[in-house]
Amino acid sequence: MSLISVKDLNFEYPRKRVLNDISFEIKEGSVTALVGPNGAGKTTLLRCMTSLETPLSGHVIVNGIDVHDQPRKAHQHMGYLSDFFGVYKNLTVKQCLTYMAWSQKVPTEGLDQKIAELAKEVDIEKYLDEKAGSLSRGYKQRLGVGLALVHNPKCIFLDEPASGMDPEARIKFSELMLRLKKKGMTIIVSSHILAELEDYCTDMIVLRDGEIKSHVILSDHQAAQNMTIQIALQSVKKEYTKLIETYDGVSEMRTSEHGVVVTFTGDQKAQGEFLKHLVEKELPVYQFIVTQKTLKDAYMDLADVKEVNAQ
């Protein structure tokens, strides 16, 4: 079921078209990576989707609401964290969350308990009485996500959320995204650093020069691609390698001292059937290692470019 629908969206600054006929749908519960090089139009697209910019033409529907016809109503169903956002430095974390809850007209009954639970969810419960201005970049980002979630929206939009974080903070942020994903939150997150999206994204939209190059479910894309499987054998015999080489789904094979490396096409079920077949044929398999394509690999496949600003 689609929670978000974007149809024929166009946006331009004076003498420059930034978004050109953008159309896509996002399913409820998905975590969509919005990726592309700097200047691709990612931030502008997010701002149009949250009614912070008015497009030249087109429509954005969130949970059945046209965000530009009914922005206030639409905002009840969405949260947004911009790349650069401010906090009230002299307010405590709890006061910031409380103020945002009031602004979003969250019922005051039981609000303290709700804020305590939210703070635990985004891992800032130890800092509720600390001033927001004293927080590190990583904890400010977690507070920002908390502010976006305080009214229990259907979806959240995050623009470069891990920018400027140290490695430990990025790991913690990924863990937060995984928790939200597990709870069924619909998330759209933009970045040009693909490594930070690897752990939790289910879908990917490739945006380049203001146009969508591709929109895929990552598991489907990976299943359709060739992958490498390393099969280690206690002994390498001709009849073993022949059986492996002729298995349906194996397109290439090379032998090594300890076994074979094959190029294989198939999803996780097909991989399991392949391993089951080898065991049933009594091949002495002691390692079966599948190397999937990374998000960066998928991006390079879909963006159809040789050099990008992605890491």
Secondary structure, DSSP 8 states (H G I E B T S, - for coil): -EEEEEEEEEEEETTEEEEEEEEEEEETT-EEEEE--TTSSHHHHHHHHTTSS--SEEEEEETTEETTTSHHHHHTTEEEE-SS----TTSBHHHHHHHHHHHTT--STTHHHHHHHHHHHTT-GGGTTSBGGGS-HHHHHHHHHHHHHTT--SEEEEESTTTT--HHHHHHHHHHHHHHHHTT-EEEEEES-GGGGTTT-SEEEEEETTEEEEEEEHHHHHHHSEEEEEEEESS--HHHHHHHHTSTTEEEEEEETTEEEEEEE--HHHHHHHHHHHHHTT--EEEEEEE---HHHHHHHHHT-S--S--
